[in-house]
Every structure is written in C-alpha cells, then in structure tokens.
Amino acid sequence: MPFQPVSHVIFDMDGLLLDTERLYTVAFQEICERYGTVYSWDVKAKVMGKQSLEAVQIIRDTLQLPMTPEELLKESRDKLQILFPTASLLPGVEKLITHLHRHHIPIAVATSSPKVTFEMKTRNHKDFFSLFHHIVIGDDPDVKKGKPEPDAFLVCARRFNPVPCLEKCLVFEDAPNGVLAACAAGMQVVMIPDENLNQDLTREATLVLKSMEEFKPEQFGLPAYDEVQ
C-alpha cells in the first residue's frame, strides 16, 4: 500500500464539500463582463483556497479591473450572498462524512472562508456540519497566513483532543493552494480537482480522484464502507 495509515481527517470546504466554486465563477464573471474581460480558469486557479481579500487583489491586478480590491470584494459578496444558500453537497460527500462520524474517526474542516460567508454557505446544511469535531475558518485569529501556507491545517490539527501527529492527518482538497498547504503541514492530501483545472497543478497531491465517490477509506487505514451502503 503506497499510502500511510491515518487517524484523523481534515476537509477543505469550497469546491470539496460544497459546490460553491461554481457560484464564485458566476459572480466574478458577471463583474468581469462589465469591463470586457473574462474570469478564466487560469485566474481562478491562482486564487482558489486563498483568503478573500488576497484573492480579489489577485483578480483585480491580473485582469486590471478599474476598482479597488475592497470594492471588488463588496460587489462580489453582494452577488454571492444570494447565490451561496443554494450551494449543495458534492457527490459522495455525505456518505463519507457520515461513515467516518459513525466509526468515530475525528474529522474537521479547515476553510479559507471568513465567518460571514461561511454562515451563508452552510445555512441549509447545519446538521451536516454539526458532524465535524471543529471548524477552522479563514478569519480565525490563530490562522496568521492563508493557504498555500500551512497555518490553517496546523491550527486545525492542534484543536483535536488529543492532538494527533501531523503525519497521521489526511487532508481533502480541490485547490492547488490547499494541496501545497497540506504538504507544507506534513500531511498526506487527497485532491479532487475540478475537471477544468490544469493537470500540472495536481502533481503535489498524494492521490488525485475525480469525485469523492471514488475514495476508498481502507487505502489510508480507515474503516471500509459497509457492503450495504
């Protein structure tokens, strides 16, 4: 078995648990069209997983939009607060999370989303997110630097009780910046990238899957799915 067994699992949220990355694309493309430019996948790949203000700064600078990062952030959030509550769980997500929870595997979320947008996105999924031991959000005061720095995953690991060895934590990510953060934290990482993402940006991942439905927990020493599932 090429993978090391793990005891704890940490999940990214956007584009990994919830289908929110598609909503970001809709919102930013609407803004970009007004200025005759395109919110391309090359740009999107740069900002996926980054904290909000840093992300809009990169979008503004790359596409040379005639507005401040703060203005871009406000306009995008105005659009997204309407879209976010429509976000659904991605395929295979509920099955895996309920399975791990039922088998008492410690699970947590480490997201770059700040509290204000986290609340919007999870409004219709309160029961689902209650299954996690804890959730680390993007504006958590202990997270000094966003992904690709490892802070979010290191803080998340420290909040398990008892605290696990870092190499015993498995991370699930969809974003290249998130994969780099997990690697920097000394953790294995399963990447489930969007099909539009350049495959060169998946090379650092321990394992790359097309969907959460493809994941086999026993490959990382976790309890296998029951036959009846």
N, C-alpha and C positions, 0 to 999 in steps of 0.2 A: 504493500500500500504506500503510495508516494506522499500521502498527507499525514501530518502528525495529529494524533487524537487530541480533542479539545474538551473543555468542561463548561465553558461559558460562550455565549454568542451575542454579538453586538450588531445591530442593524442600522444602516442609514435609513432615511425615510423617503425623501423626494425621488420619484422615479424608481424606487426599490420596493417600498411597501405600498405607497400611494401613487396613483397615476397623475402626479402633479406636474411633471416636467413638460408634458404636452400642453398644459394650461399656461405655463411660463412662455412657451413658444407662441401661443396665440396672442397673449398680451403684448409681448415685445415686438412681434411682427406688426401688430396694429399701429404701434408707435412709430416703428421704422418706416412703414409705408408712407406715412405722412411726410417724411423727409426724403422719399425716393430711394431708400436703401433697404437692404434685406438682412434679417436676423438669421444668418446662415448657421449650419451645423459646426462650421469651423469656429465661429464666435461662441456658440453655445457650449462647445466642448471646453473652452477656456474657463468658463465661469461656473460650470456645474460643480456643486459642492462647496463653493466659496460663500463667505458671509455676504449679506445683502449689499451693503454699501460698496464693498470692494468689487462685487460682481457688476453693479451698474456703472462703476467707474471704468471698468474694462470695456463694457459695452459702449459707453459714451465715447471713450477715447478711440477704440478700434473703428467704430462706424462714424466718428466725427459728428455726432449729433449736437445741434446747437442748443444745448441746455446743460445745466449743472447736474452732477450726479444726484444731488438731493431732489431736484425737480423730476428727474427720470425715475427715481425710487418712488416718489409720491404718486406720479401718474400711473406707474405700473401697479402699485399696490391698490390704487382706486379701481383698476380693472380687475385685479386678481381677487379682491375681496368678494366680488360677485361670482367669480369662477371657482375659487377654492372649495366651497362647500359641496360642489358637485364631484369632487375627486373620489374615485373608487379604489378599492384594494386591487392590487395587480394579481394575476393568476398564480395560484399556488401559495400565496402569502398566508391566508387564513389557515390553511391546512397545516403548514409548517409551524406557525406560531402556536396554534392550539395544541399541536402534537408535542412541541418542546415544553410548553407550560404544563401539560398533563403529566409529563415524565420528570417534572421538577428540575429541568435544565435552566439555570439562571440566564435570563435574556434581558437586554436593554436596548435603548435607542440612542444614537448619537447623531443629531441632525444639525445642519448649519442654519436651519430656520430659526429666526428670533421668536420670542413668545407670542407676539401679535399675529404673525402669520401661522405659527404652529396651531394656535387656537382656531383660526379659520379653517385650516385644512382638516383638523381632526374632529370638528364639531359633530359630524354624523357618525363618528367611529369611536365614541367614548368607551364602550365595552371592550372593543378590541385593544385599545391602547392601555386599558387597565390591566392587561395580562403581563405587561413588562414590569420588571423589578424597579426600574427607574428610567428616566428620560433626561438626557443632557441636550439642551437647546443652544442655539448659536450665540445668544447673548448672555449665557451663563458667565458670571464673573470669574469663574475659575478657568474658563477657556480663553487664554490670552491671545492666541493666534488661530485663525481658521485653517481648514484644510487647504493645501496639502501638508501643513504642519500637523504633528500627531496629537496635539493638545486634547481635542475632543474625545479621542479614543482612550487616551491615558486617563483623563478625568473620569470617563465612563467606567473604565476598569476598576479604578480606585473606589468607586461607590458600591461595588458589590460587597457583600458581607458573608463570608470572609473574602478578602481581596485575592483574586487569582493571580497566578503567574501570567505575565503578558503573552507568553507563547502558548498558553492554554486557552486564549481567546480567539475565536473565529469571527471575522468581520464580513458582512454582506454589503456590497456597494454597487452602484451603477456608474459612478463618475470617476474619471481618471484622477482627479484631485483627491478623491476619497480613497482610492486604491493606494496612492502614494502616501497618504496619511497613515493608513493601516500598516503599510510596510515599514514606515518610519517608527511606528509604535512597536514593531517587532511581532506583529500578528499575521497569521495567515488570512487571506482575503479571497472570498468568492465574488467574482464580478459578474453582474447580469446587465450588460450594456444595451443601450438602445441599438437597434439594427442599423441605424444611420451613422453610428459612431465609427470613426476610422479605426480599423482593427489594430493598427500600430499602437494605439493608446491603451490596449488591453494587455500588453506584454508583461507588465509587472504583477499581474494577478496570479494567485496560486492556482485558481480554477476559473474558467470562463464558461458560463452557461447562457442559453438563450432565454430561459424562463426559470422562475423559482420551482416550477413543476418538475424540472429535470433533477433537482437536488436530491441526493441520496444521503441521508444523515449518517448512515453507518460508515461512509467513506472517511469521516472525521471522528469515528469512535462514539458517535451519538446514537441513541436508540433508533432502530429502524422503524419505518412506518408499519403499523399493523396490517395484516393482509386484508382486513375487511374495509380499510379506508379507500 
